[in-house]
Amino acid sequence: MKIIVCVKPAPDPKKWDSIQLDPATKALQRTGIPSVLGPLDKRALEEGLRLKEKYGGTVAVIAMAPPSARENLIEGLAMGADEAYLLCDRVFAGSDTWSTSLVLAKGIKKIGGFDLVVCGTWSLDGSTGHVGAQLAEFLGAWNVSLVTAVEAIENGRMKTRSQIERGYRVMETPLPALITVTHEINTPRFTSLFGVMEAESKPLRVWSAADIGMLPEEVGFSGSPTQTGDVFMPSSKRKAEMLKGEPEEVAREIAHRIRRAVG
């Protein structure tokens, strides 16, 4: 079974106060800010590893990210992934979820066939929840969102349990497929010292836009149909008036003002 786990390294939340916005593009300036794997990234990887342990096969971890994300992919290899792929190119900067999904799809197709792609439902920074569904569309794969359990895989079909508004939904889906997972699906394992040492000998490939057959105009700001218009802090001002007097008098005055306000 070939499992591919998509992760989205994001700026370390402890350093978010240091992140600046480019005044022209409104894009985040992350230079010098270390990146981390978010909680859902680790749960997606943990689920891929558990499925490998149960059904056999391989797990590859892939990310579209700056060069600093190499350390995050090494962490994924240390957890137990067999190989890693970093899609890294300056032309990727400014990509929205559509463009990001397209880049990931191109990278996954270059890796080769797959049985299952696993993603976190949303990333630690953008938290849009768009990439999983868009990636499934680009890959032409079945998509199951908000998965809390993969109950069984047999005879080319997968049985999953997904979170819905008032309970759970159980679905049976043909493979190949893509799932997005929630916090409830598992608890990620700790990385062992042996895993860290072993990670250094596992393959980690870095691919540019040209390597996956993408033109500069297909990615980044030029290839993104959505752009940030403006970013601002909303101001909220309220006029307060302190009423004085006995409680009964204040209550009558408040009631009077409410009746007058509503007509």
C-alpha positions in Angstrom: 0.0 0.0 0.0 1.4 3.4 -1.0 0.5 6.2 1.3 1.4 9.9 0.8 1.1 12.3 3.7 0.8 16.0 2.8 2.0 18.4 5.5 2.1 22.2 5.7 5.0 23.5 7.8 3.9 26.8 9.4 5.7 29.5 11.3 6.2 28.6 14.9 3.3 30.1 16.9 5.8 31.3 19.6 7.2 33.6 16.9 4.0 34.9 15.4 4.5 38.3 17.0 7.7 38.6 14.8 5.9 38.0 11.5 5.5 41.0 9.2 3.3 41.7 6.2 4.8 42.8 2.9 3.3 46.2 2.4 2.8 45.7 -1.3 1.7 42.1 -1.7 0.2 41.6 1.9 2.1 38.3 2.0 3.6 37.0 5.2 7.3 37.7 5.5 8.7 34.6 7.2 12.4 35.1 6.8 14.2 34.0 9.9 11.0 32.5 11.5 11.4 28.8 12.2 8.6 26.5 10.9 7.0 23.6 12.7 4.6 20.7 11.9 1.1 21.5 13.2 -0.9 19.1 15.4 -3.0 17.9 12.4 0.1 17.4 10.3 1.5 15.1 12.9 -1.8 13.3 13.2 -2.0 12.8 9.4 1.5 11.3 9.5 0.7 9.2 12.5 -2.3 7.8 10.7 -0.3 7.0 7.6 2.3 5.2 9.7 -0.4 3.2 11.6 -2.0 2.1 8.3 1.4 1.0 7.0 2.0 -1.0 10.1 -1.4 -2.7 9.8 -1.5 -3.2 6.0 2.1 -3.0 4.9 3.5 -0.7 2.2 5.3 2.6 2.3 4.7 6.2 3.6 6.1 9.3 1.8 5.7 12.8 3.3 5.5 15.8 1.0 5.3 19.6 1.5 5.4 22.8 -0.5 7.4 25.1 1.7 10.6 27.2 2.0 14.1 25.6 2.4 13.8 25.8 6.2 11.0 23.1 6.1 13.7 20.5 5.4 14.0 20.1 9.1 10.3 19.5 9.4 10.4 16.7 6.8 13.4 15.2 8.6 11.2 15.1 11.7 8.6 13.2 9.6 11.3 10.7 8.5 12.3 10.3 12.2 8.7 9.5 13.1 8.8 6.6 10.6 8.1 7.9 7.0 10.2 6.1 4.4 10.9 9.1 2.1 10.3 12.8 1.9 9.8 15.4 -0.8 10.2 19.1 -0.5 8.6 21.2 -3.3 10.6 24.4 -3.0 11.0 27.3 -5.4 10.8 31.1 -5.0 8.1 31.2 -7.7 5.8 29.3 -5.2 5.7 32.4 -2.9 2.3 34.0 -2.6 0.4 30.9 -3.7 -3.2 30.6 -2.5 -4.9 27.3 -1.7 -5.7 26.7 -5.3 -2.2 27.1 -6.5 -0.8 25.2 -3.5 -3.1 22.3 -4.3 -2.0 22.3 -7.9 1.7 22.2 -6.9 1.1 19.4 -4.5 -0.8 17.4 -7.1 2.0 17.8 -9.6 4.5 16.6 -7.0 2.4 13.6 -6.1 2.0 12.7 -9.7 5.8 12.9 -10.2 6.3 10.5 -7.2 4.0 8.0 -9.0 0.8 6.2 -8.2 -0.7 6.1 -4.7 -3.4 4.3 -2.8 -4.1 6.9 -0.2 -3.3 10.6 0.5 -3.6 11.8 4.0 -3.8 15.5 5.0 -4.7 17.5 8.1 -8.1 19.1 7.8 -6.5 22.5 8.0 -3.1 24.0 8.5 -1.7 25.7 11.5 -1.4 29.1 9.9 -4.0 29.6 7.1 -6.6 27.2 8.6 -8.8 27.5 5.5 -9.5 23.7 5.1 -9.5 24.1 1.3 -6.3 22.3 0.3 -7.5 18.7 0.9 -10.6 18.9 -1.2 -8.9 20.9 -4.0 -6.0 18.4 -4.0 -8.3 15.5 -4.3 -10.0 17.2 -7.3 -6.6 17.8 -9.0 -5.7 14.1 -8.4 -9.0 12.8 -9.5 -9.3 10.9 -6.2 -12.2 10.2 -3.9 -12.3 12.7 -1.0 -13.5 12.1 2.6 -13.2 15.0 5.0 -13.1 15.3 8.8 -12.1 11.7 9.3 -11.9 10.5 12.9 -11.1 6.9 12.2 -10.1 4.6 9.3 -11.9 1.5 10.3 -10.8 -0.9 7.6 -9.1 -1.2 4.2 -9.8 -4.4 2.2 -10.5 -5.4 -1.4 -9.5 -2.0 -2.7 -12.1 -0.2 -0.5 -11.7 1.9 2.7 -14.2 2.3 5.5 -14.0 5.6 7.4 -15.8 7.3 10.2 -16.2 11.1 9.8 -17.4 13.9 12.0 -20.6 15.6 11.1 -22.6 18.3 12.9 -24.7 16.0 15.1 -22.8 12.8 15.2 -20.7 10.6 12.8 -20.9 9.4 9.2 -19.6 6.0 8.2 -18.6 5.7 4.5 -17.1 3.1 2.3 -14.9 4.6 -0.4 -13.0 3.0 -3.4 -9.2 3.5 -3.5 -7.2 5.6 -4.5 -8.6 8.2 -2.2 -7.7 11.3 -0.1 -8.8 11.9 3.5 -8.4 14.9 5.8 -8.1 14.0 9.5 -9.2 15.7 12.7 -7.6 15.8 16.2 -9.8 12.9 17.3 -8.2 10.4 14.9 -5.1 9.5 17.0 -2.3 10.7 19.3 1.0 11.1 17.5 3.9 9.0 18.6 7.1 10.5 20.2 10.2 10.6 18.0 12.8 8.2 19.2 16.6 8.8 19.2 16.9 5.8 16.9 14.3 7.3 14.6 16.3 10.6 14.4 19.5 8.7 13.6 17.8 6.6 11.0 16.2 9.6 9.3 19.6 10.8 8.1 19.9 7.8 5.8 16.4 8.1 4.3 15.9 9.9 0.9 14.8 13.5 1.0 14.3 15.0 -2.5 13.9 18.7 -3.3 12.0 19.6 -6.4 11.6 23.0 -8.1 8.7 24.2 -10.2 10.6 23.1 -13.3 11.2 19.6 -11.8 7.5 19.0 -11.5 6.6 20.6 -14.9 5.1 23.9 -13.7 5.5 27.3 -15.3 6.1 30.4 -13.1 2.8 31.9 -14.2 0.9 28.9 -12.9 2.0 29.4 -9.3 2.6 32.2 -6.8 0.7 35.5 -7.1 0.2 35.2 -10.9 -1.3 31.7 -10.6 -3.5 32.4 -7.6 -7.2 33.5 -8.3 -7.5 34.9 -4.7 -5.4 37.7 -3.4 -5.3 39.6 0.0 -7.0 42.9 -0.5 -6.1 44.6 2.8 -5.3 43.7 6.3 -6.3 45.9 9.2 -7.3 45.8 12.9 -11.0 46.7 13.3 -11.7 49.4 15.8 -14.6 49.2 18.2 -15.8 52.2 20.2 -18.6 52.2 22.6 -20.2 55.2 24.4 -20.8 54.4 28.1 -23.0 56.4 30.5 -23.2 55.6 34.2 -26.7 56.0 35.7 -26.9 57.1 39.3 -29.7 56.7 41.8 -31.6 54.0 43.7 -31.7 50.6 42.0 -35.5 51.0 41.3 -34.9 54.4 39.6 -32.0 53.1 37.5 -34.1 50.1 36.4 -37.0 52.3 35.4 -34.7 54.6 33.4 -33.1 51.6 31.6 -36.5 50.2 30.7 -37.6 53.6 29.5 -34.5 54.0 27.3 -34.9 50.4 25.8 -38.6 51.1 24.9 -37.6 54.4 23.3 -34.8 52.7 21.4 -37.0 50.0 19.9 -39.9 52.4 19.2 
